[in-house]
Amino acid sequence: MKKYQYLYPAIFIKDEEGKYQVFFPDLDIYTDGNNLSEAYLYAQGLLKAYFAYAEKYEVDYNKPTKLEKLLSKCKANELVMYVETVVEVEG
């Protein structure tokens, strides 16, 4: 069993109701959550599923953007942070 660690920046966007939308700009994938903790947890699960698929089927993917680049474009209702996950693949 091989383990792969991934660390990608995500943009957490807080809406008027206090819920969060999460966007991984390098991977063009989205999720959301009722609060920041839930949104982060769902983002972590999404990242894990994405890379489990990518590793299993040898899909190419973009390298992570530097956090500083995304922070400079951040709006008042946006939070940028890294999301980390570990994927185990047979082989």
N, CA and C atoms as a LAMMPS dump frame, in Angstrom:
ITEM: TIMESTEP
0
ITEM: NUMBER OF ATOMS
273
ITEM: BOX BOUNDS ff ff ff
-5.0000000000000000e+02 5.0000000000000000e+02
-5.0000000000000000e+02 5.0000000000000000e+02
-5.0000000000000000e+02 5.0000000000000000e+02
ITEM: ATOMS id mol type element x y z
1 1 1 N 0.851 -1.174 0
2 1 2 C 0 0 0
3 1 3 C 0.898 1.239 0
4 2 1 N 0.722 2.097 -0.97
5 2 2 C 1.478 3.343 -1.042
6 2 3 C 0.633 4.483 -0.489
7 3 1 N 1.299 5.388 0.208
8 3 2 C 0.615 6.564 0.753
9 3 3 C 1.117 7.81 0.024
10 4 1 N 0.169 8.649 -0.365
11 4 2 C 0.482 9.921 -1.002
12 4 3 C -0.138 11.039 -0.18
13 5 1 N 0.634 12.074 0.05
14 5 2 C 0.148 13.226 0.809
15 5 3 C -0.057 14.397 -0.151
16 6 1 N -1.182 15.072 -0.014
17 6 2 C -1.509 16.214 -0.864
18 6 3 C -1.844 17.418 -0.005
19 7 1 N -1.364 18.572 -0.436
20 7 2 C -1.606 19.829 0.255
21 7 3 C -1.943 20.867 -0.812
22 8 1 N -3.207 21.29 -0.844
23 8 2 C -3.678 22.221 -1.87
24 8 3 C -4.393 23.399 -1.228
25 9 1 N -4.224 24.584 -1.816
26 9 2 C -4.939 25.746 -1.302
27 9 3 C -6.4 25.728 -1.733
28 10 1 N -7.253 26.157 -0.836
29 10 2 C -8.687 26.253 -1.124
30 10 3 C -9.169 27.634 -0.695
31 11 1 N -10.168 28.116 -1.408
32 11 2 C -10.788 29.395 -1.07
33 11 3 C -12.127 29.095 -0.4
34 12 1 N -12.291 29.575 0.823
35 12 2 C -13.518 29.4 1.589
36 12 3 C -14.285 30.716 1.505
37 13 1 N -15.462 30.67 0.916
38 13 2 C -16.252 31.881 0.69
39 13 3 C -17.477 31.843 1.599
40 14 1 N -17.566 32.822 2.491
41 14 2 C -18.684 32.896 3.43
42 14 3 C -19.827 33.661 2.786
43 15 1 N -21.03 33.041 2.779
44 15 2 C -22.19 33.716 2.188
45 15 3 C -22.971 34.494 3.253
46 16 1 N -24.071 35.097 2.838
47 16 2 C -24.874 35.94 3.73
48 16 3 C -25.477 35.169 4.894
49 17 1 N -25.676 33.881 4.723
50 17 2 C -26.275 33.039 5.76
51 17 3 C -25.234 32.453 6.714
52 18 1 N -23.955 32.73 6.46
53 18 2 C -22.895 32.201 7.303
54 18 3 C -22.374 30.847 6.871
55 19 1 N -22.88 30.334 5.749
56 19 2 C -22.395 29.062 5.215
57 19 3 C -21.161 29.322 4.356
58 20 1 N -20.397 28.267 4.11
59 20 2 C -19.163 28.396 3.348
60 20 3 C -19.197 27.545 2.079
61 21 1 N -18.802 28.156 0.986
62 21 2 C -18.532 27.441 -0.256
63 21 3 C -17.023 27.284 -0.327
64 22 1 N -16.56 26.146 -0.815
65 22 2 C -15.131 25.882 -0.899
66 22 3 C -14.77 25.581 -2.344
67 23 1 N -13.723 26.235 -2.833
68 23 2 C -13.278 26.081 -4.208
69 23 3 C -11.782 25.806 -4.229
70 24 1 N -11.395 24.744 -4.926
71 24 2 C -9.987 24.447 -5.173
72 24 3 C -9.677 24.935 -6.586
73 25 1 N -9.081 26.128 -6.731
74 25 2 C -8.881 26.691 -8.066
75 25 3 C -7.959 25.87 -8.963
76 26 1 N -7.011 25.169 -8.396
77 26 2 C -6.085 24.373 -9.202
78 26 3 C -6.729 23.113 -9.769
79 27 1 N -7.774 22.647 -9.124
80 27 2 C -8.411 21.389 -9.517
81 27 3 C -9.802 21.584 -10.089
82 28 1 N -10.342 22.792 -9.963
83 28 2 C -11.68 23.133 -10.44
84 28 3 C -12.75 22.227 -9.821
85 29 1 N -12.669 22.055 -8.506
86 29 2 C -13.659 21.266 -7.771
87 29 3 C -14.204 22.109 -6.618
88 30 1 N -15.441 21.826 -6.245
89 30 2 C -16.176 22.614 -5.246
90 30 3 C -16.846 21.725 -4.218
91 31 1 N -17.07 22.295 -3.035
92 31 2 C -17.925 21.693 -2.021
93 31 3 C -18.416 22.827 -1.124
94 32 1 N -19.145 22.49 -0.081
95 32 2 C -19.619 23.524 0.829
96 32 3 C -19.878 22.925 2.201
97 33 1 N -20.224 23.795 3.145
98 33 2 C -20.532 23.35 4.493
99 33 3 C -21.324 24.406 5.234
100 34 1 N -22.012 23.988 6.281
101 34 2 C -22.848 24.905 7.067
102 34 3 C -22.033 25.861 7.925
103 35 1 N -20.798 25.484 8.233
104 35 2 C -19.896 26.349 9.002
105 35 3 C -18.472 26.057 8.539
106 36 1 N -17.504 26.781 9.057
107 36 2 C -16.131 26.631 8.59
108 36 3 C -15.571 25.245 8.869
109 37 1 N -15.848 24.703 10.04
110 37 2 C -15.342 23.365 10.395
111 37 3 C -15.893 22.298 9.46
112 38 1 N -17.192 22.354 9.225
113 38 2 C -17.818 21.383 8.334
114 38 3 C -17.305 21.552 6.901
115 39 1 N -17.161 22.785 6.45
116 39 2 C -16.662 23.047 5.1
117 39 3 C -15.247 22.498 4.93
118 40 1 N -14.4 22.675 5.945
119 40 2 C -13.036 22.151 5.873
120 40 3 C -13.049 20.627 5.819
121 41 1 N -13.873 20.018 6.631
122 41 2 C -13.972 18.557 6.66
123 41 3 C -14.437 18.017 5.3
124 42 1 N -15.441 18.655 4.713
125 42 2 C -15.926 18.237 3.394
126 42 3 C -14.877 18.489 2.314
127 43 1 N -14.133 19.585 2.451
128 43 2 C -13.067 19.885 1.494
129 43 3 C -11.979 18.819 1.562
130 44 1 N -11.662 18.395 2.759
131 44 2 C -10.665 17.345 2.95
132 44 3 C -11.136 16.031 2.311
133 45 1 N -12.399 15.695 2.508
134 45 2 C -12.961 14.485 1.907
135 45 3 C -12.991 14.562 0.383
136 46 1 N -13.336 15.734 -0.138
137 46 2 C -13.357 15.922 -1.59
138 46 3 C -11.964 15.775 -2.171
139 47 1 N -10.981 16.367 -1.518
140 47 2 C -9.597 16.273 -1.979
141 47 3 C -9.121 14.819 -1.968
142 48 1 N -9.48 14.096 -0.929
143 48 2 C -9.094 12.684 -0.828
144 48 3 C -9.734 11.866 -1.952
145 49 1 N -11.007 12.077 -2.2
146 49 2 C -11.696 11.343 -3.274
147 49 3 C -11.1 11.69 -4.636
148 50 1 N -10.817 12.969 -4.85
149 50 2 C -10.238 13.416 -6.126
150 50 3 C -8.908 12.714 -6.393
151 51 1 N -8.026 12.706 -5.386
152 51 2 C -6.709 12.126 -5.604
153 51 3 C -6.709 10.6 -5.567
154 52 1 N -7.634 9.992 -4.871
155 52 2 C -7.765 8.528 -4.936
156 52 3 C -8.109 8.123 -6.36
157 53 1 N -9.016 8.865 -6.973
158 53 2 C -9.384 8.608 -8.374
159 53 3 C -8.2 8.892 -9.305
160 54 1 N -7.546 10.041 -9.1
161 54 2 C -6.428 10.442 -9.96
162 54 3 C -5.29 9.423 -9.904
163 55 1 N -4.978 8.917 -8.726
164 55 2 C -3.911 7.926 -8.597
165 55 3 C -4.31 6.582 -9.194
166 56 1 N -5.534 6.173 -8.94
167 56 2 C -5.99 4.872 -9.436
168 56 3 C -6.017 4.826 -10.96
169 57 1 N -6.468 5.909 -11.586
170 57 2 C -6.62 5.924 -13.043
171 57 3 C -5.551 6.752 -13.753
172 58 1 N -4.493 7.097 -13.009
173 58 2 C -3.346 7.823 -13.561
174 58 3 C -3.765 9.079 -14.325
175 59 1 N -4.607 9.877 -13.686
176 59 2 C -5.093 11.13 -14.266
177 59 3 C -4.106 12.243 -13.934
178 60 1 N -3.782 13.057 -14.914
179 60 2 C -2.916 14.215 -14.672
180 60 3 C -3.686 15.281 -13.897
181 61 1 N -2.973 16.045 -13.071
182 61 2 C -3.599 17.123 -12.307
183 61 3 C -2.605 18.266 -12.167
184 62 1 N -3.133 19.441 -11.895
185 62 2 C -2.305 20.639 -11.739
186 62 3 C -1.561 20.617 -10.418
187 63 1 N -0.407 21.236 -10.418
188 63 2 C 0.353 21.433 -9.181
189 63 3 C -0.322 22.543 -8.367
190 64 1 N -0.147 22.536 -7.054
191 64 2 C -0.788 23.572 -6.232
192 64 3 C -0.178 24.964 -6.454
193 65 1 N -1.035 25.948 -6.483
194 65 2 C -0.629 27.343 -6.552
195 65 3 C -0.069 27.749 -5.197
196 66 1 N 0.874 28.652 -5.187
197 66 2 C 1.4 29.159 -3.917
198 66 3 C 0.3 29.96 -3.207
199 67 1 N 0.2 29.757 -1.923
200 67 2 C -0.835 30.386 -1.109
201 67 3 C -0.798 31.919 -1.236
202 68 1 N 0.384 32.473 -1.286
203 68 2 C 0.542 33.927 -1.357
204 68 3 C -0.152 34.506 -2.594
205 69 1 N -0.094 33.79 -3.689
206 69 2 C -0.719 34.265 -4.933
207 69 3 C -2.235 34.384 -4.762
208 70 1 N -2.847 33.417 -4.095
209 70 2 C -4.289 33.45 -3.878
210 70 3 C -4.669 34.487 -2.815
211 71 1 N -3.832 34.623 -1.805
212 71 2 C -4.118 35.592 -0.732
213 71 3 C -4.185 37.018 -1.27
214 72 1 N -3.368 37.32 -2.25
215 72 2 C -3.343 38.673 -2.797
216 72 3 C -4.628 39.025 -3.543
217 73 1 N -5.394 38.013 -3.952
218 73 2 C -6.637 38.239 -4.692
219 73 3 C -7.88 38.046 -3.819
220 74 1 N -7.674 37.808 -2.539
221 74 2 C -8.752 37.477 -1.615
222 74 3 C -9.673 38.678 -1.354
223 75 1 N -10.979 38.42 -1.319
224 75 2 C -11.97 39.448 -0.977
225 75 3 C -12.273 39.377 0.517
226 76 1 N -13.056 40.328 0.999
227 76 2 C -13.35 40.432 2.434
228 76 3 C -14.062 39.195 2.99
229 77 1 N -14.911 38.555 2.185
230 77 2 C -15.667 37.395 2.663
231 77 3 C -14.984 36.062 2.323
232 78 1 N -13.715 36.118 1.917
233 78 2 C -12.995 34.919 1.514
234 78 3 C -11.819 34.636 2.447
235 79 1 N -11.599 33.369 2.656
236 79 2 C -10.489 32.896 3.465
237 79 3 C -9.746 31.858 2.636
238 80 1 N -8.443 31.989 2.559
239 80 2 C -7.643 31.025 1.799
240 80 3 C -6.798 30.237 2.782
241 81 1 N -6.842 28.909 2.675
242 81 2 C -6.002 28.072 3.521
243 81 3 C -5.716 26.759 2.828
244 82 1 N -4.67 26.115 3.289
245 82 2 C -4.317 24.808 2.748
246 82 3 C -5.237 23.743 3.316
247 83 1 N -5.548 22.769 2.48
248 83 2 C -6.274 21.581 2.908
249 83 3 C -5.35 20.405 2.618
250 84 1 N -5.203 19.536 3.594
251 84 2 C -4.288 18.405 3.472
252 84 3 C -5.058 17.094 3.562
253 85 1 N -4.594 16.12 2.786
254 85 2 C -5.174 14.793 2.865
255 85 3 C -4.112 13.756 2.512
256 86 1 N -4.35 12.527 2.928
257 86 2 C -3.478 11.405 2.608
258 86 3 C -4.321 10.358 1.898
259 87 1 N -3.768 9.836 0.792
260 87 2 C -4.47 8.818 0.011
261 87 3 C -3.617 7.555 -0.001
262 88 1 N -4.248 6.43 0.279
263 88 2 C -3.556 5.137 0.208
264 88 3 C -4.013 4.411 -1.058
265 89 1 N -3.028 3.952 -1.821
266 89 2 C -3.314 3.286 -3.092
267 89 3 C -2.601 1.939 -3.101
268 90 1 N -3.289 0.916 -3.549
269 90 2 C -2.66 -0.398 -3.667
270 90 3 C -1.634 -0.385 -4.787
271 91 1 N -0.571 -1.114 -4.572
272 91 2 C 0.419 -1.223 -5.651
273 91 3 C 1.81 -1.025 -5.242
